[in-house]
Amino acid sequence: MVAALELYLDTDATRRIRVLWDALEAEGVQSMRSLLEQRHRPHVSLAVAPRLDPHRVAEALAGMVVAAPLRLEFQHAGQFVGRVLWLGPAPTPELLAHHGAVHERLARAGIGLVEHYQPGRWVPHCTLSMRVPNALMAAAVRRCLEVLPLTATVVGAAVTDHARGIAHPLG
């Protein structure tokens, strides 16, 4: 497992993504709903590492509004290698600047993060499924396109490491 700095979405967007998870499950695609005893929450991860100390992260980000009330416009569905299905928000200048500012502070604090979440490489996304069967991918993408566009506002943030039972809210 990995640890992440997650941005949480408003109630309506969260509900709509959970409904999409249910629709995917009904079609035989294991969604994020099935993980972590159904405690998984729709989010966009700003940073990921094998392990994160939530107190060091909070210290590095002190004085910064991590859960900035960013407006996210989910406009596309995508797939990463390994059959990962996701919804992607448009990479607005505000979102990219916020991501960059978070990474700058974490780097200054010596907190190492995985490469593909670094500024310039990061693809903002909300994961829907970690392993879509190849035979079901096209239908799953079509199902995702039915809910787009989806507008969301960031309403919270936390450092999480589900393998270690960590969910540390950040301001």
C-alpha positions in Angstrom: 0.0 0.0 0.0 0.9 3.6 -0.3 0.3 6.8 1.7 -1.3 9.9 0.1 -2.3 13.5 0.6 -5.9 13.4 -0.5 -8.3 16.2 -1.5 -11.9 15.4 -0.7 -14.9 16.5 -2.8 -18.2 18.1 -1.9 -21.2 16.0 -0.9 -23.0 16.1 -4.3 -19.9 15.1 -6.3 -19.0 12.4 -3.7 -22.5 11.0 -4.0 -22.4 11.0 -7.8 -19.1 9.1 -7.8 -20.4 6.6 -5.3 -23.4 6.0 -7.6 -20.9 5.4 -10.4 -19.0 3.0 -8.2 -22.3 1.1 -7.7 -23.0 1.1 -11.4 -19.6 -0.3 -12.2 -20.0 -3.0 -9.5 -23.3 -4.0 -11.0 -21.5 -4.6 -14.3 -18.8 -6.8 -12.8 -16.1 -4.1 -12.3 -14.7 -4.0 -8.7 -14.8 -0.4 -7.8 -13.1 1.6 -5.0 -16.3 1.0 -3.1 -15.2 -2.6 -2.4 -11.9 -1.6 -0.9 -11.2 -0.9 2.7 -14.4 -2.3 4.0 -16.3 0.4 2.1 -14.5 3.2 3.9 -12.8 4.5 0.8 -13.8 8.1 -0.1 -13.7 9.7 -3.5 -10.7 12.0 -3.8 -7.9 13.5 -5.9 -4.4 12.7 -4.5 -1.9 15.6 -4.6 1.0 13.5 -3.4 1.9 9.9 -2.9 4.7 8.1 -1.1 5.4 4.6 0.2 4.9 6.1 3.7 4.0 9.6 5.0 4.3 10.8 8.6 1.1 12.9 8.9 2.7 15.1 11.5 5.7 15.9 9.3 3.4 16.6 6.4 1.2 18.9 8.6 4.3 20.7 9.8 5.6 21.2 6.2 2.2 22.6 5.1 1.6 24.7 8.2 0.0 28.0 7.4 -1.2 26.8 4.0 -4.8 26.0 3.2 -4.4 22.5 1.8 -8.1 22.0 1.3 -8.3 25.1 -0.9 -11.9 25.5 -2.2 -10.8 24.6 -5.7 -13.5 24.1 -8.3 -12.8 20.9 -10.2 -14.5 20.2 -13.5 -14.2 16.4 -14.2 -14.4 16.2 -18.0 -12.8 12.9 -19.0 -12.4 9.3 -18.1 -9.0 7.6 -18.5 -7.0 4.4 -17.9 -3.5 3.9 -16.5 -1.4 0.9 -17.2 -2.5 -1.9 -15.0 -6.2 -1.5 -15.8 -6.8 1.5 -13.5 -9.9 3.5 -14.4 -10.4 7.1 -13.4 -12.2 10.4 -13.9 -10.0 13.4 -14.6 -10.6 17.0 -13.8 -9.4 19.7 -16.2 -5.9 20.7 -15.1 -6.7 24.3 -14.4 -3.9 26.8 -13.6 -5.3 27.1 -10.1 -5.2 23.3 -9.5 -1.7 23.0 -11.0 -0.4 26.0 -8.9 -1.9 24.5 -5.7 -0.3 21.1 -6.5 3.1 22.8 -7.2 2.9 24.8 -3.9 2.2 21.7 -1.9 5.1 19.8 -3.5 7.5 22.7 -3.0 6.7 22.8 0.7 7.0 19.0 1.0 10.3 18.9 -0.9 11.7 21.7 1.3 10.8 19.6 4.4 12.7 16.6 2.8 9.6 14.5 2.3 10.2 12.2 -0.6 7.3 11.5 -3.0 6.8 9.1 -5.9 7.9 10.5 -9.2 4.7 10.3 -11.2 3.0 12.7 -8.7 5.6 15.3 -9.2 4.7 18.7 -10.8 5.0 18.3 -14.6 4.3 14.6 -14.4 1.1 14.5 -12.3 -2.2 13.5 -13.9 -5.0 14.7 -11.6 -7.6 12.0 -11.2 -10.1 10.3 -9.0 -9.6 6.5 -9.2 -12.7 4.5 -9.8 -11.3 1.0 -10.1 -7.8 -0.5 -9.7 -8.2 -3.6 -11.9 -10.9 -3.4 -14.6 -11.0 -6.7 -16.5 -9.8 -6.0 -20.1 -13.1 -7.4 -21.5 -15.1 -4.8 -19.5 -12.9 -1.7 -20.0 -14.8 -0.3 -22.9 -18.2 -0.6 -21.2 -16.7 0.8 -18.0 -15.4 3.9 -19.8 -18.8 4.4 -21.5 -20.5 4.2 -18.1 -18.1 6.9 -16.8 -18.8 9.2 -19.7 -22.5 9.1 -18.8 -21.8 11.0 -15.6 -19.5 13.7 -17.2 -19.2 16.5 -16.9 -19.1 16.5 -13.1 -18.4 19.6 -11.1 -16.9 19.4 -7.7 -15.4 21.6 -5.0 -12.6 20.6 -2.7 -13.9 20.6 0.9 -11.3 18.7 2.9 -7.9 17.1 2.9 -6.1 14.4 4.8 -2.9 12.4 4.9 -4.0 8.7 4.6 -2.2 5.4 4.8 -5.0 2.8 4.8 -2.6 -0.1 5.5 -1.5 1.6 8.7 -5.0 2.9 9.6 -4.0 6.6 9.2 -6.5 9.3 8.2 -5.1 12.6 9.5 -7.2 15.6 8.4 -5.4 18.8 7.2 -6.7 22.3 7.0 
